[in-house]
Amino acid sequence: MSEKRKKNFLFNFIAPIYGLFYNSQKKNYLVIIDEMRNDIDYSKYQTIIDVGCGTGALCSALNQEGLQVTGIEPAEKMLKIGIKKPGNKAINFVRCNTCSKLPFPNKSFDLSIASYVAHGLKKEERIQMYQEMSRLTKHFVVIHDYNEERAFFTNLIEWFEGGDYFNFIKNVKTELTENFKSVRVINVKKQAAWYICEPL
């Protein structure tokens, strides 16, 4: 079984568990979005793509801000949960791979975001995702992911998922600087940051 198929199998398998935390995830995202309002004024923008949207909790929070949201996700069962959630009818959910050529024209979206996706990808996949997000985005690319504050439980989960968490943490700033015009890092939680990037 290929690496991508293994990941899709895993995320399809754990989709019901993610579904249980949908409401609490959405609440957390709404708090972060509100706290980051001075850094990104959402009222100035119309469209956003959520790359690797999972069950759509972030999509729903962004839609609540008045943005037209497209969420992409390779795991079919994750998408099915998001589609069924109340209030998500206006969200355009698309099943596709997050680190391949995405089916949208250049500069299709005002903003793009990927939440807790990059750390789970191998380096070449991360770079491809960054390049695609830069291609699709007019204004800001947000990578919402772990910062350097490591926790034992996080380390254990990430080891189980088989991603590239440890290399991501070590190289994130360098990789982003090499693929975007500028990068600002703002800690949004003890162990998480928004890496706000200006697309090329």
N, C-alpha and C positions, 0 to 999 in steps of 0.2 A: 504494500500500500504506500502511495506517495506521501510526502510530508504534508502537502495541502489537503489530501483526502483524510489523513489522520486528524488534522486540526478541525476540519469540517465535521468529522465523525464525533470528536470530543465536544465541540460546541453545540452540535445538534443534541448530543446526549445530555449535556448539562443545561440546555435551554429551559426546561421546566423550573430548575432551581433559580436561574436568573429571573424567571417570571415572577417568582415569589417575592423578590426584592425590588420589583419594578417601581412601586410607589415610593419606597424610601430612596431609591436611586434618583427618581425624578425630583423629590424634595431637595436632596443634596445638590443636584445640578442647578435648581432654581436659586438656591442660596449662593452658589459660586457665581452664577451669571449676574446676580444682583450686585455682589461684591466687586465684580470686575467691570461694572458699568462705566466707571471713569476711564478705563483703559480701552474698552471697545463700546462705543455708543451704538447699540443695536438699532435705534430708531433711524439711523442714517442709511441703513442697508435693507435690502428686500429679500435676498436669497442666500441660502447656506446649504452646503452638503456635509452630511455627517458620514465620514468614512469608517466603516466597521461599526455600524450603529447598534448591533446586538438586538435587544428586544425593543429598542426605540425610546427608552426613557429620556435620553438627551434630546432626541428629535422632538418629543412632546413638549419638553421644557422650552426649547427654542421656538417652537410653533406658538407657544403661549406668549412669547415675546413679540409676536406679530410677524415673524419671519416665514417665508415660504421655504419649507424644508424638504430636502431629498435625503433619504437615508439609504446607504448601500451596505449590504451584508451578504457574505457567501453562505452562511448557515441558514437553511430554509426554515428550520423550526424556530429559530430566533425571530425571523421576520414574521412568521405566522402569529407569534405572540404579540408583536408590536402592532400588526394590522388589526388585531381583534380588540385592542385596548380602546376604551371609550375616549372620544375626543381626538383620535388620530386619523380621521377620514381625510383630512386636508393634506396629510403627509404623503409624499411620493416615495414609497418603499420599492427598492430595486435590488434584485438578487444578482450580485456579481462579485468577482474577486476584488479584494481591496488593494492588491499590489500588482495589478496588471493594467494595461491600457483601459481606461474607463470610458464608457460609451456616451461621452458628453463633449461638445465642442470646446475649444480654447476659451478661457475666461467666461465660462457659463454662470459662475456664481460669484456673488460679492464676497462671501466668506466661506471658509471650509474649516472643519474641525475633525480630529480623530482622537477619541477618548480611550485611553488604555489599550491601544492597538499596537503602537510602534514597538513597545518593549517585547512583544510576543513574536516579532518578525526577525528573521535573519538579516544581517546587514544589507545584503543586496536587495532584499524585499523592502526594507525600510527606505532605502535610497529611491527605489522605484516609486514607492508611495509618496514620498516627499516631492519628487519631480512631477508626478501626476497632480498632486494637490496644488503645486505651484502653477502648473499649466492651466488648471481649471479656475483659478481664483484671481479676482481683480484686486482685492484689498489686503486681507489678512488670512493667514493660515495659522490655526491654533492646534498645537499638539498638547493635549491634556494627558499627562502621564506622570510616572514616578519621578521624584527627585533623588538626591543622594542619601536621604534619611532612610536607611534600611531597617526593616523589622524582620524578626525571625520567621513569623507566620507568612509574611509576604514572600520571603526567600523560598520557603517550603512550597507554597502554592505555585510560584513561578517555575520552580524546578520540576514540579509535577506536570505542569502544562507543556514543558519542553520548549519554551520560547528562548529568547536571547536577552533576557532581563539584565544580566550582569554586564554584558558588553554594551547594551543600550545605555545603562547608567554611566558607564565609564566614558563613552564616546558621544553622548547625545549633543552636547554643545558644539563639538567640532563638526559632526555630521550635518547639523542644521546650518551652521555658519557656511559650510561648503555648498549648500544647496539653496540658500535664500539670500536676499539682499541684506537683511538685518534680522537679528533675533533678540528678543527681550525675554527674560525669565522672571516669572512672578510666582512665588509659592502661594498656592491656594488652600493647601492643607499641610499638616506636618510632613507628610510623605508624598505630596503631589504638587506639581507645578503646571502653569500654563506657559508653554514656550510659544510666544507670539512672534510669528515670522512674516516678513514682507516678501511676497512672491517675486520671482524674477520676471 
